[in-house]
Each structure stands twice: as structure tokens, then as C-alpha cells.
Amino acid sequence: KEGRYYFKHLREHIRNFSAATDEDFQALFMAFNQKNKDASQKRKEWLTTYDHHKFIPYDHLKQVPIHRFINEDLIHFSWLSVCRAIPAYEDGLTPAARKCLWTMLQRKVIHDEKVSILQSYVDKDTHYHHGADSLGKTIIRLAQTFVGSQNINLFFPSGQFGTRVDGGKKTVAATRYIFSRLMPLTRKLFHPDDDQILEQMEDEGFTIEPRFMTPVIPLLLVNGANQVGTAYACKIPCYRPEDVIAAVERKLDGQPWQPLTPWYHQFTGTITGDPKGHFTSKGVVQKVSDRVWNITELPIRLWRLDYKAKLSAMVEAGDIEGFHEKHRNSEVCFEVTLKKAPADNFNPYAFFKLQNKFTANMNVFVTEEKKDAQIHSFATVEDLFNRWFAFRLPWYERRRQCLIQALERQIPFLKCKVEFLRILIEGRLKLGRKRQVLSDELAGVHHIPVEFHTKLFQMDLSSVSEERVLAIQQEWVATQTQLEEYQTLTPQALWRQDLEALKMALTTFWDTRLPEDETEEDDATGKPQTRPKKTR
């Protein structure tokens, strides 16, 4: 009805732009020029003025100046594009990834489900306002394992989730054909006891995912980031999980910071850099003969198809005679033949374009409690780590206090449960009467608090036995012991327990992580010869 009315009175809803002025041209230059550095810097300053309460009152205007449209309308789209693209430093996740992870954790998806079904779960549980297909892409990204994707996949890839042939762009099957579930390691990274203390958001009256989650180690450093939004980009290399764990342990011990070296699982090349975030990634090239060289690794995030195009261009330019592809699954192998033997000062990495330089760009969202998230730029990995550590430690104290309160509530109930069963076994309470009469007698004669009566009356009659009384007494003692442990435990000690559990789980994780499944290619023609896939 509203749509019919809107289009029936379309002319009343059209707003024209005012004649362009110099201010308008400056606003257009700032908002849309992608090549000028000054424009990029102005866009960053422009987004710092964002106010989500500020809108153009179109009902009271017939014409809109272009600069006002950009500053009061387009800025909402630009800010949301940044929010959707840039991860939070607290958990290393974008909003869509956080929605997917939270849904999977709360639904306890430990058995394979179609990705198309999982994306509908996320859409329903978190009230996603965009296309559900993008959620499917996010689930796929969180499950990818090929070299250069991420070090720890939070979801299990059952099916074709992409390969390093093209970086997972076109080598991904449709969501209705692939399956996923939680990796066992995921719950070691995101402890279940933290779920109840997280600040969940509300959307249109419904409770959805938290503003951020609290991993045991900084996931942003483990899995890195390569995201681009309006005026801001976030590019952080991956680091070895064991190295990050060691950094947390050193910080807990009060030891000085030791620089971390970027590390990608199954990457056989080298990555060197400096503390300021300037890195050089090199592949691997081996000399077979004077004219024949084998390239067995590519620089990080340089995909096989892209490098094949570079070699083809070198053939057309006459720089090399030719090349053959001898790849084996995830292993890269280009056999390149030169036209003649190279000189003594030949640099194969420069000649074959096997080194990439990149700079870390650590622009991330920082969410302070009861405040809107803001973009913060970190100069070094050490700065980011120290800020994350200072954020994370107080949450262990919150978890400890929450567990203590839960155990303190549980102990009186267990005590009343034992007393209630004793009363029934000894025949001191006659059943079959009205509930209010029974409740009054429990409270007045047997001194059992009223707040426990509902749970006690819901107990199964088969539990009225000496064996059940003994089991509850043992549970009571165990709960009391656990309470005493948490009362004496420090947040640092609680964190160390999580780190030890994570280290043990990582050992199993590396042993069971599936290698990517790619096609083999003929060593003479370079044409792909697809292996038959196993069907479910």
C-alpha cells in the first residue's frame, strides 16, 4: 500500500539538486576521487565528523545542495561501508563474521550443515539487514584453509571452499553443495563461560549478537586482515598462533615485548620485515639447469592464475622461452625455460617477479563500553597487542566474578535438593495434596526457601532414592570445592588455563587440518585435468 502510494505520487517525492557551486565540486572531489592522496585524507577527516542522528529533512526541501547531500546523506553509506569492512581489534571479526560465529556457537553446530541453511540461520537469529548470500560468502571465508587465506579456520570446510589457484574467487562451489560446522578449536579460542558476560546488542526489540567477542588470543594477529572500506583499509599479516600465545604469556609474566614474524600455514617462502610494518614476501625458485628453473612457491597472496598470466606476458615479451605447470594439489610448481643461460649476477627473484613488498595498515575499530565504535590506527603490532592485552585482562575478572556468583547460587539449591529428597524418602512429606499446601509445609515446617520450590516439584520421582541423594551430595561437595578454587584464582591464572588448553588443542588442529583440494595440471599443456571428487 505504501509502495503504490509512493509511486502514484512520485513527482511529489522527487528532489532536485541545486546548481553546482565551488563548494559542491570540492565535496565531490573529496568523496569520489580515489587516486588523490589529499582527497583520501579529507575523506578520513570527513568520516570523523559522522553523526548517525543527522539526516536531511527532505519533506521540507524542494532542492538539495550537492555538498549537503554528500555531508548529510552519502556519509551514512560511507560510514556503514567502513563498519562492514573493517574488523574490530577486540575479536578480529567484521560484523558479518561475528554474526556467523555467534550463531554457530549458540546453535552448537558440531555436525555438518549445508552452508545455504547456515546462512539462513544467521539471517534469522541476528536480523541481518543485507542479502543472505553475503553471509554464505562470509561462512566460506571463515572456513578456507588454502595457503594465504588464514591460519585458523573457525569453521570446517566440507566441500570445495576455494583454492590458491585464484584465492577462492571462482574455485568455490555453490552454498547448496557445500557443508560446514564448528571446528573443535573454535571453542578453545572463544570460551563458553564468556558468552554470558558479553554485551549483546538489540535490533528492533530482538536480542542479537554481542558488540564484540573475547578470544583467548588476539585473533586479528593470528588470521590477519585484508579489508578495504571508504577512506580506510586494514591490512595486517598473519602470525603464528604459538608465537602469539607466547607473547601473551610473556606479557603476563611482565617480560618485554619480542617482535613477531609473519607466518602463514604451509607457506614455504620467506617473509621479512621491520617493526614499522614494512614487509617483503618472497617465493621459492630452484635452479635445475642453466636454462631451466623450478618455481615451487609464490609470494603470499599471489595466486597461481595471476602468476601464470605474468609468465605468459613474459613469454610474449620474449623474456623467457616458455613454461610448464607441474602442480600437485596445493603445491606450486612452474618449470620455466630461459632463452639462454643467465649471467653470473642473475637475480632470479627479481627476474621472475617472486618478491612482493607490502605495508601493514592497522586501521581497526575500537569499541569502548557504552560508546560508539571508532576507527583507531595503530603504528606497530606491539601497540595493537598492548592495547588488546589491556582490554582483555579485565574480562577474565568479570568471568571469575560471574562464575563465583553462579556457584554461590547453586550451592544452596543443592543443599535444599538433598534435604527435599531426605524428606520424601523418610516419609515426612505427604504428596498428593495441593501444591500451595505442600509449599507452605516445606517453608514452614522444613525451612526450605520458597524460591527453590518450583524446581524441586519438577524433579522426576525416579530420583527419589538413596543413590540420587549420594550423587547430589557429591555434586554439592564438588561445587563447593570449585567455588573455593575460583575465589582464590587470579584473572592471570585463569587466562593461563585457557592458554594451556589452547596450546593442546592446536597440536591436534595442525594434525587434522585438511589440505586444500585442487586440480592437477598436465606438465606439458598446462591444461587442468580435474580429479573425480568424492560425493557425499
N, C-alpha and C positions, 0 to 999 in steps of 0.2 A: 504493500500500500504506500509506504513512504517512497519507494523507488519510482512508482508510477507518478506520484505527485511531483517528485523532483524533476523527472524528465518532461512532464507535461508543462512545467513552469521553468524550463531550462534557461530561458533568457533572463529570468529574474536572478538566477544563481551565477551567471557569468560575471566575472570581474576582469576588467582590462587593466593592463599595466600603464602607468603614466609614461609620458615621453622621457626617454633616457637622458640622464644628466651625467656629468663627470663623476659624481658620487656613485651612480649606478654602474658605470663602467669599471670603476675601481673595485666595487663589490663583486662584479662578475669575474674580474681578473683574479681576485683573491680566492673565490670559491671554486673556479674551474680550471685554472692554469696548473697543469701537472708537471711542467718542466722547470718553472722558475722557482729558485730556492727561496726568494723573498716571499713569494705567494704561499709557499708551503709553511714558512714560519708564521705568516699572518694568519693562516688557517688554524694553526695551533693556538695562537693568541685569541682568535675568534671563538674557538670552542671552549676556552676557559671562561668565557662570559655566558655560557649556556644557562638558561633558566627554564626548567620544564613547565613552569606556570605561565610563561609568556607566550601568548598567541595573538594573531591578527584578528580583530573583530570584523570579519567580512560582512556581517549583517549591516554594519553602519558605514560601509565604504562602497563607493562605486568604482573607484580606481585605486590601484595599489602601486606605490613606487617600487621599482625593482630592488633597490637596496633594502627596503623594509621587508620585502618578501624573502630576500636572502637571509637577513639578520633575525627574522622572527618566525619564519616558516621552514625554509630549507635547512636551517640549523638543527631542527628536530631530527630530520632524516639523517643528517651528517653525524650527529651525536649517537644516534641509535646504531649507525653502521660501525662506529668505533666500539660501542658496547658489545655488539655481536661478534666482533672480530678479535679484539684484544683480550688476552686471558687475564685472570686475577692472579696476583702473586701469592695469595693465601693457598690456593689449591692447584694453580696452573691450568685451570679449566676456563673455557668460554662458557657463556650462559647455556648454549645448546648442549655442550658436552656435560655440564653439571646436571642438566635436566635428565639426560640419558643415564648417567651414572646413578643419580639418586633413585630414579625409577627402578633400575635393575637391582639396586641394593635393597630397596624396600619390598620389592616383589620376590626377592631371593631367587633370581633366575639362575639356577645352577644346572639346568638341563637345556639342551638346545631348543631354541625357538626361532622361527623364521624372522629375519630382520624386518620384513614388512609388518609382522604382527608386533614386534617390539617397538617399532616407531609409532604404532597406533597406541600402545600402552603409554609411551612417553607423552604423546599428544593429549591423551585423556587425563593422565594424572597430574600434569604440570601446566595444563591450559596453554599450550604453545599457540602463539598468535600468527605463525607463518606456515608455509607449506610443510606437510608431514614428510615429504620427500627429502627435505634438507636434514631432518632428524635421521633418516636412514643413512644418508651420507656421513653424518657425524658418528653414528654407531660403527659404520665401516672404518672410518678413520681411527677410532679408538681400538679397533681390533687388528689393524695392519701390523705385519711383522717384517716386511722386506727391509733390506739394508737402506738406511737413511730415513726411515719413517719415524720410529720411536724406539726407545729401549725397553719400556714395559708396556705391553698392550693390556689394557684393563679388561677387555672382552676377548673371548676365544673366537678365532676365525674358522668356522666350519664351512668351507667352500672357497670360492675364488674371490678374495678380498683385495686383489691388486698385487702387482709385482714391480720390481725395479726396472722392468722394460720401459715403462713410461711414468713411473712414480704413482701408480694407482689411478691414473686418469681414465683410461679406456679398458684396462685389464680387470675391471670389476664386474662381476655378474649382477644381474638384477636382484633387488632385495627379496623378491619372492622365491629365489632359488638358493639363497644362502642362509645360514643359521649362525646363531651366536649365543653366548651365555657368559656369565661372570667367570673370570679367571680366579682360581683359589687365592692367588697372591693379592688380589684387589682388596679383600677384607683384612689383609695384614697391613696394607697401606692406609686404609680408612677403617679404623677400629669401630666396631659396632657400639661400644659404650659412649662414643662421641655423638652418635645420632641424636640422643635425647637432649643434648645441651646446645645443639646448633640452633641458630635463629632462622626459623622458616618464614618465608615471605607469604603474603596473601595476594590473590588476584581475583577480583570480582567476588569477594567473600569466600573464596576457596583457599585452603592451605596448600602451598606448592613447595618447591624445593628450597633449600636454605640459600641465604645470600652468598655464602661460601662454605666450603668444607675444610676439614683439618687433617690433611695427610700426615703420616708419621715423619716423612722427609719431604723437602721441597720438590714436588713433582715437576715444577716448572724447570728445574735444572736437570732432572732425570730425563724427561721427554722433550725438553726444549720447546721452541715455538717458532713458527714461520707464518705470521699473520699480517695482513695489511688492512687498515681502515682509513677513513678520511683523515688526512694530515699526519697520521701516526702509523708506524709499523713496529712490529715486535719480532725480532729475530734473535733467538737465543739457541746456541748449540746444545746438544745433548751431552750429559756427563754420566760416567759410570755410577750405577746405584751404590755399589760398595764404597766408592770414594766419597759419595755424598753422605752415606751413613757414618763413615769415619770422620768427616768434617763435623757432623752433629755431635759425635762422641767427644771430639777434641774441644768443641765449644762448651759442652757440659763439664769437662774437666778444667776449663779455664785456660786451655793452651792456645797459642797464637794460631792465626789462620795460615793454612798452606794452600797455595794456588792449585786449582783443579785443571786437569787437561781434558778437552773434549773427547768423548768416546762414543762410538756407535757400535751396537752389537753386530758381529760378523763382518765389520768393515776391516779390511786388511791393509788399507793405505795408512797414511800418516796425517796428523793434524797438529800444527804448531801454532803458537800464538803468544801474545803478551798480555799483561794484566789489564790493559786498556781495552781489550776486546777485539784486537785485530788478529785474524786467523788466516792461515794458508792450509788448504787441504790438497793433498797430492794422492794420485793413484799409484799403481804399481806397473812398471814396464820392465821386461826382461829381454836381454839380447839372445837370440837364437843363433844367428849368424851375422855376417857383416851387413846383410841387407834385410834380414827377417827379424822382426821384433814382436814379442807377445805382450799385449796389454791385458793384465789379469785383474785390474781393479781401476775404478774410475773415482775421481774426486767426489766427495759426499754430495748427494742430491744432484749429480749429473747422471741422467738416466740413459739407458742403453740406446734408445731410439734417437735421442738428441745427439749422443756422441757418434752414432752411425751416420747421422746427417753431416757432422763435422768431417768425418773421414771421407764421405762421398764428395764433399766440397773440395777436399784436398786432392782427391783423385782427378776431379775436373780441372783443378788449377795446375795440375802437373807436379804437385809436391811429392806425391807417392805413386807407386805403380799400381797398387791395389791392396785389398784386404779381404780376409775371410773371417767368418764368425764361427767360433767353436765353443759356444756357451754350454754349460752343463747346469741346468736348473738355475739356482741363484748365483752361480759362479760366472763371472765375466771372463771372456777370452776373445780378444780381437787379434788375429795374426796379420800384421801389417808388413808389406813388402816395399822397401825403398827402391828408387830407380838406380841408385849407386851407393856404394859404401860411404858412410858419413866421415867427416873429418875428425881429428882427434879431440877437438874441443866441442864435439856434438853434445848438446843438452837434450836428451830425449823427452824430459818433462815439458820443456818449453816448446819443442818442435811438435809433439803430439798433443799439446794443449791439455796436459794432465795435471794442472795445478790451478786451483781457484782461490782467490782471495775474497774474504768477506769480513764484515764488521758486525759485531753484536750490537743490536739496537734494543735496549732493555726498557721499552715503554710498556708498562703494565698497569692494570687497575689495582688500586689500593682501597680497601673498604674499611673505614673506621666505624666503630659501633655507633649506631643511631645517627649516622651521617651518610650522605650520598657518596657513591664511589667516585674517585678522582684518579686521573692518569698521573702516574709518577714515573720519572725517568731515572734509572739507576746508572751510575757511571761504570761500575765494575760488578763482577759476580760476587765479590766479597761484600759490597754494600747491600746487594739484594739479599744475600744469605743472612747477614746480621739483622736486617730488618725483619726477615721472615722468622728467625730464631726468637727475636724479642716478641713477636706476635704469638708464636706457637706455645711457648712455655707456660703462660698463664692459663691456657686451655687445659693443660694437664691438672692444674689445681682445681679448675672447675669440674673436671671429670671426677677427681678424687672426692670432692665435696658432694657431688651428686650421688656417687656410689655409696658414700657413708650414710647419707640421708635415706637412700633406698633400703640399705641393710638395717638401719635403725627402725624403719617402719616394718620391716619383715620379721624381725625377732619377736616383738610382742604378739604378732599374729600366730607364729609357730608355737609360741608358749600357750596361747589360748586354744590352738588346734589340739595340742596334746591333752590339755585339761578337758576339752569337749569330748574327745574320744574316750577318755577315762570315765567321764560321767555316764556316757552311753553304755560302755562295757559293764560298769558296775551297777547299771540299772537305776541311777539316781535321777534320771530324767525320763518321764513317761511321754513317748511320742504319740502321734495320732490326734493331738489337740490342735486348737487354732494356733496360728503362727505367733500372734501377739501374746498369747498366754505363755508359749514356750520362751519367747524373747524376754518377757518380764521375769520369768523364773531364772533364766540364765543370768540376767543382770542383777536381780535382787538377791537370789539365793547363792548362786555360784560365782558372782562377781566377775563375769566375763563382759568386757566393754561392748556397748551396743553396735559400734562401727564394724565389728567383726561378725555380727550375727548373720548377715546375708550370705557371706562366703561360707560360713560354717553350715548353714542349712542347705547349701548347694552341693555339699560333699556326697560322694557316692556311698551308699550303705555298705558296699563291699569293703570299704576302707575301715570299717569299724572292727578292728582286730588288733591283737597284741603286736603282730608283726608290723602293722602300719604305725602303731604308736612308737615302736622302736625305730622305724625308719625316719619318722618326723623328728624324734629326739636327736638322732644322728645329724639330720639336716640342721636342726637348731644349733647344735654344737659347732658344726662346720661354718654356719653363717656367723656365729659369734666370733670364731677364730678369724674369719675373713674380715670382719669389721675391725678387729684389733690390728690386723695387718695394714689395712688402709689408713687407720688412724695414725700409725707410726711411719707410713710410707711418705716419702717426699715426692713432689712432682718430677724431679730429676730422675729418681729411681723408677718411677712409673714409666717415664719416657724410655729409660734404658731397657725395661722389659719388652716394650714394643719393638725397639731396635733389634734386640736379640731374636725375637720371633720373626722379624722381617728378614734378618740375615739367613736364618734357617730355611725360610720359605723361598728365598732367592736361589738357594742351591738346587732345590727341586725345580724351580721355574726355568732355569737355564737348561736343565737336562730334558725337560719336556716341551720346551717351546718349539713349535713346528717351523721348519724351514719353509720359505716361500715355494710355491709350486709354479714353475714356469715351463715354457715350451722349449724343447731342444731345437737347434737350428743346424742345418746341414753345413759342413765345413767348407763346401765348395761353392754352393749357390747363395748361401745366406738366407734362403727361404725358410720360414718357420715350418716345422713338422710337429704338429700337435700330438702329444701323447693322449691316449684314451684316458678320460677321467673316471674315477670310481663314482658310482651313483649311490645315493642313499638307499 
